[in-house]
């Protein structure tokens, strides 16, 4: 089980009231909400391995070089050296180091790799997996990894993690008309304002799905643009021709990496805390109460 950790703690932050606080009054709603998420996921799915995948760089420079608008609207401060600072709610930022410390004390693998997003870490673990993989994320970008033949599916939280949409290839075909392999092509054609991806002007989701059904994949669509006999309307041909510079770079930006240099980290689901003393201190300092106790009980039974 691979957790898109930032996606989940953002959901916890907005889903759990900020009246949930530490003894000193500091909000810990994201911390406790994430612990509750993990508890429910482990209880319901019992993974053998669990990795909390992190954004070591939420807006990698190599993606921005190709498409400068990539996540640009979410930049709080540009930094010439190191990752740009992301716009994050004031009361969430201080909770992230607490989340990291608690995961480490529990012994839950926490993996981020410099220069890459959590999506890329997830993509690489998925590529290396020799058995089924559950990816837990509220980000549709990871639908591109869904692969029935390999047992790769996405668990998409609808309300907390008590209600999850199980996304397999049948679900993708029903909703988008593509399978996992085709989802990245669909996404880059239609664009995604939340990620600053412009897409091809005038090509929405339904048109993108029809083009992919007709021509197979992005390469097939691009070949059709150059083939006067291909079944493209004059307007579609014009739009795709004008978007050629974008289409030349978009695949590298939209498709998750599969070759991230992952650290040699044990990923087995822990059955007890790695550092009980540190965990006790964190529980007392931040008032983690029942959320941490429930997770510990689930891990040890």
N, C-alpha and C positions, 0 to 999 in steps of 0.2 A: 504494500500500500504506500503510495507516494502522495504526500500532502503538499498542495500549493499553499504554503504556510501563510504568506501575506494575504492572499485571497481570503483565507479562513479567519485570520485575526481581524481583518477589516470588517467582515461580516459579523464577527462576535462584537466588535466595538459598536457597530450601529444597531445590533440586535439585543444587546444587554444594556439596561439602564446605567447611566454613569453615576447613579447613586450607589452602585456597588464599589465600595472603596476600601482602601487599606486602613489600619488603625489611625494613621496620621492624616487621613482624609484624601490621600491620593487615589484617583480613579484606577481601578484594576478590572474594569468590565471586560476589556479585550483579553486579559490574562485568564480570568476565570472562565469566560465564554469559550476560549480556545481549549482549555482543559476539559470542559464539558463536551465539546465537539469530539475531542480525541477519545474520551471515555466512551461515548456512544458508538463511535466508529469501531473501536476495538471490540466492544461488547457485541455489536451486531455482526461484524465481519471476521473477527479473529485472524488477522493477517499473521503470517509467519515472520515477515519483515516489515518494518515501518520506518520511513524516512521523511523527516520534516525538511522539505526543500526550500531554500532561501534565495532571495534576490541579493547576491553580492553586488550586482550592478543592475538596477531596475531599468536603465536606459543605456545599453552598451554603445560605446562610441562607434563601433564598426557598423551598427545598424543605423545610427544617426547620420553617418557619412553617406550612406546610400539613400536614405529618405530623411532629410533634415526635420520634417514635421513630426517624426516619430515621437510620440508621447510629449511633444514640446509644450502642450498646454498644461502639463502637470509638473513643470519644472518650477521649484520655488527659488532656486539659486543655481546658476551655472558655475561649475568649478573647473578651472583649466587642468588641474591635476586631480584625478580620482573621479568617482561618479558624481553626477549632478545631484543636488538635494531635491528630493521629491516633496511635493506639497502634501503634507499629512496633518490631520487634525492635531492641535496643540496637546490635547490630553492623551493622544494615542502614542506619539513618539516616545515618551518616557517609559511606556509599557513594553516596548519591543525588547530592550535589554533584559527586562525581567522575564519575558517569555523565553528568551534564549537561555538564561541562567537556569530556569526551571526545567526546560527540556534536557539540558546537559546533566543536571543533577538526577533526573529521572533515568537517564541512560538512553533516551530516544535519540537516534542518529539525527544530527542537524547538519545539512550539507549545503553550502553555497560556494561557488567558484568564481574567483575574480574575473571580471570581464563578461560575465554571463548572468542571465536571468534564471529564476527558479524554473521557468518553462524548459530551458535548455538542460538543466540538471535532470528534470523529469524525463525529457526526451532521451537522454543518454542512458539513464537507468532502465527505461523501457526497452531501448534497443538491445541492452545487454541481458535483459531478463530471460531466464530459461523456463519460466512458468507464468501463470496468469498474473496480471497486474491490474490493480484498481487505482485510478488516479482521482483524487478528491480535489475538486476545484470549482470555483464559481466563475471561471474564465472559459468562454467557449473556444478560445484559440486552441486549447488542448484536445478538442474533438478530432483534430487531424491525426492523433495517435491511436484512435480507436481501431481495433483490428480483431475481428471475431476469430480468425484462424489462430491467432496467438493468445487469445483470451485477454486482450487489453480493452478495458472499458473505462468510462468516466462516470463517477458518482457526483452528480451536480446538485448542490444543496438548493432546495426550494424554500424551505423554512427551517432554519437551523440545520442540523444534520439528522434530525428525526425524520424529515421528509426529504428523500433524495430521488432525483430522476436518474435512473440507470440508463446511460447512453451507450448503446451498442450500434452496430452498423444498420440494423433494421430501423432503429429510432432515427438515425441520421437520414436514411433514405426517405422515411416517411415525412420528416420535417423539412429537409433541405434538398432532397433528390440526389444526394451524393453519398458515397461511403467515406470512411475515415481518410483514405488517401486523397480523395477529391476535395476535402473540406478546406485545406489551405488554399487551393486554387480558387474556390468559391469566395473565400474571405478576401483574398487580395483583389479579385475582380470587383466585388461590391464595395470594398473599403470598410473602414471601421473608425468612426469619429472618436471613439473612446481611446484609441491608440494612435490617433493622428495619421491614419492611413487613408489617403485620398481615394483610392480605388479608381476605376475607369468611369469618368463622368457619363451619366445616362445609363450605366449598366448596374441595375439593382440586383437583389438576391434572386428573384425569379428568372430574370433574363440570364444571369450568370449560370444558374442551374440548367436552363435550357441549352445554353451553348456547350456546357460540359457534357450534357447528355448526347448532344449531336456530334461533338468532336473529340470526346474522350478526356482530354486534359488541357492544360494551358498551352502546351506545345502544339497540340492538335488545333487549338483555336488560332494560334499565331500562324500556323501553316495555312489555315483556311483563309486568313486575311490576304495572303499572297497568292491564293488560288482563285482566279476570277469565276470558276465554276462552282465554288463552295456556296452553300446555302446561308449567306449572310445578307442582311438588308444593307442598302447603301449607307444608312445611318450607322449601323453597327460597325461596318467596315471602316468608316471614317473615324468613329470614336476609338476603336481599337488601334488604328494606325497612329492617331495622334497620341495615344497613351503608350506607344512603344517604349520610350525611355523609362517610364515608370515600370512597365511590365518586365523590363530587362533586369531590374534590381529588386523588385518586390518579393520574388520567391525567397531570396536569401534573408530578407527581413522577417517575413511572415512565417516561414517554416522553422520549427524549433531545431536547434542543433542536436546532433546525435553522437558527437565526438568530443564532448567536454572532458577535460582531464580530471576525473573524479578522484578524490582522496581515498586512501585505503582505510575505509571506515567500516566497522562492524554495523550491520543493519538489522540484526535479529531483534525481534520485539522483546524488550526487557521484561523480566518476571519479578523484578524488585528494583529499588532505586540504586543507581550507581554510587551516589554519595548521599547517604541518609542524613548525615549531619548538616550538609549544605542545604538539603531539602527542608529539614526542620527549621533552619534559620530563615529561609525564604518564605516558608509558610507563615511563620510568626511575624516577620517584617512586613509582609504584604497582605496578611489576612486572607490566605487562600482557602482556608476552611474546608467545607464540604466538597468543593470542586476537585481539590487535590486528593482528598481522602477517597472519593469515589473512584478516581482514576487509579490510585494505588491499589485499591481493593480489586478492581477489574484486572490489573496487570498481574496480581499475585494469586488469582484464582483460576 
